[in-house]
Every structure is written in structure tokens, then in C-alpha cells.
Amino acid sequence: GESVGLHLPTLSVQEGDNSIINCAYSNSASDYFIWYKQESGKGPQFIIDIRSNMDKRQGQRVTVLLNKTVKHLSLQIAATQPGDSAVYFCAENTGGFKTIFGAGTRLFVKA
Amino acid sequence: KAGVTQTPRYLIKTRGQQVTLSCSPISGHRSVSWYQQTPGQGLQFLFEYFSETQRNKGNFPGRFSGRQFSNSRSEMNVSTLELGDSALYLCASSLVGTGFDYEQYFGPGTRLTVT
């Protein structure tokens, strides 16, 4: 996709399998975390968010896990579909109206 | 409800010139944020506006500036363009700001190429 990073980590999964995308965040003071999906030629699209006082949140086919002890965030996608192929970004917010994005992971779904 | 719109979608400028990019948020959204996306640096926060006030800014030189109008539309300006300013510039709007359950909606971006 355009301008989404030529050397991103890539995760390749078989259609129907579950995907797990990991992210390490930097600021222990961050209180809000978000996962975005970016398809080629489009802006990032919100997937799911979680507040720092939670450790798990579920959406439709997606689950976000937060481990504040090791500053780690993960996105689990159940029954991955070809339409899930995209670049996924985690982002953190410290409450100062400023969102910091991670480097991104490219997910490739094999049919 | 119409999404976030950005104009123009593509732009080619020469080093030393200046450029103005425009963003129209979703109707009713009062917070607008700007980001720069490049292959090398990823997505980087530029600034955020709410009710015509800049509430936060990222680590960019003063050549990057922005403003927000009373109808929440926003513009960003880059003066004295450098080759390294070539990027996809993304605008995002949200109801009142970036917080839990206040989703940011992104526009398609403006692709700026500096030659």
C-alpha cells in the first residue's frame, strides 16, 4: 500500500486461522490504546480501543489484550479472512490529545 | 453521514514552495488531528485542534503550521518545502478529542510530492 512502510514486520496466516499481532508501547503513562487497520490507498480505520484500567476488551471477531506490566498490547483476530489483509497499527494516548502510533505490522492472509 | 474529506488528494510541489492542505471533518466533530505518514518514520502526530485552538503538537519544525475555523474545518500549511516533506498527510476527526470511546475517523490523505 502507499506509504505504509516498505520494511514492516509481516505476519502471514491461512484463511480461517486466528491471527495475533503484537505491539510494545513506550509510555507507561499512556492511559488509552487503540488498534487501527490501514488498507492500501486509504486512511487508518479504527478497530478497537481499550482503557488502561482494563486488560481485555472484545469486539466482533477481534480481542485486544493489554499487559501494563510489560507494556505490551496484542490484537487477536478470529477466523481471519482475506479482507483482513492490511497493515495494523497500535497507538497510545496519554490523555493530552496526542496519539502516538507504532511502526505497524503487515498481515497477509493466504486463501 | 459523509466521512472526513481532504483536498487535494495529490499534490506536486517544488523545494522552497509552500503548500496548504485542507480537511473537512465529519459533521458535528469538533476535534481535528493531523498526521504525517512516510515509509521511514511511519505515522507521526503533527497537531490537534479543538474549537479553533491547538491543544497539542508533535515534534515538527515551525515550518509546519495549522489552523481550525469556526465550522471545524482545518488547514495545515508547510512553508519552504524540503524533499523530506514528501509524505501522505492524514487528517482525522473525532467528536471531542482522542479518548476512550471517542473514535478518530481518518480521511484518505493528501499525497504530497516535493521535487
Chai-1 contact restraints between the chains, C-beta under 6 A:
chainA,res_idxA,chainB,res_idxB,connection_type,confidence,min_distance_angstrom,max_distance_angstrom,comment,restraint_id
A,S3,B,Q37,contact,1.0,0.0,6.0,A-B,restraint_1
A,S3,B,L88,contact,1.0,0.0,6.0,A-B,restraint_2
A,G5,B,P39,contact,1.0,0.0,6.0,A-B,restraint_3
A,L6,B,P39,contact,1.0,0.0,6.0,A-B,restraint_4
A,Y32,B,F100,contact,1.0,0.0,6.0,A-B,restraint_5
A,K42,B,P108,contact,1.0,0.0,6.0,A-B,restraint_6
A,G43,B,L90,contact,1.0,0.0,6.0,A-B,restraint_7
A,G43,B,F106,contact,1.0,0.0,6.0,A-B,restraint_8
A,G43,B,G107,contact,1.0,0.0,6.0,A-B,restraint_9
A,G43,B,P108,contact,1.0,0.0,6.0,A-B,restraint_10
A,G43,B,G109,contact,1.0,0.0,6.0,A-B,restraint_11
A,P44,B,F106,contact,1.0,0.0,6.0,A-B,restraint_12
A,F46,B,E103,contact,1.0,0.0,6.0,A-B,restraint_13
A,R51,B,F100,contact,1.0,0.0,6.0,A-B,restraint_14
A,N93,B,T98,contact,1.0,0.0,6.0,A-B,restraint_15
A,G96,B,N56,contact,1.0,0.0,6.0,A-B,restraint_16
A,F97,B,E48,contact,1.0,0.0,6.0,A-B,restraint_17
A,F97,B,R55,contact,1.0,0.0,6.0,A-B,restraint_18
A,F97,B,N56,contact,1.0,0.0,6.0,A-B,restraint_19
A,F97,B,G97,contact,1.0,0.0,6.0,A-B,restraint_20
A,F97,B,T98,contact,1.0,0.0,6.0,A-B,restraint_21
A,K98,B,F45,contact,1.0,0.0,6.0,A-B,restraint_22
A,K98,B,N56,contact,1.0,0.0,6.0,A-B,restraint_23
A,T99,B,F45,contact,1.0,0.0,6.0,A-B,restraint_24
A,T99,B,T98,contact,1.0,0.0,6.0,A-B,restraint_25
A,F101,B,L43,contact,1.0,0.0,6.0,A-B,restraint_26
A,A103,B,G42,contact,1.0,0.0,6.0,A-B,restraint_27
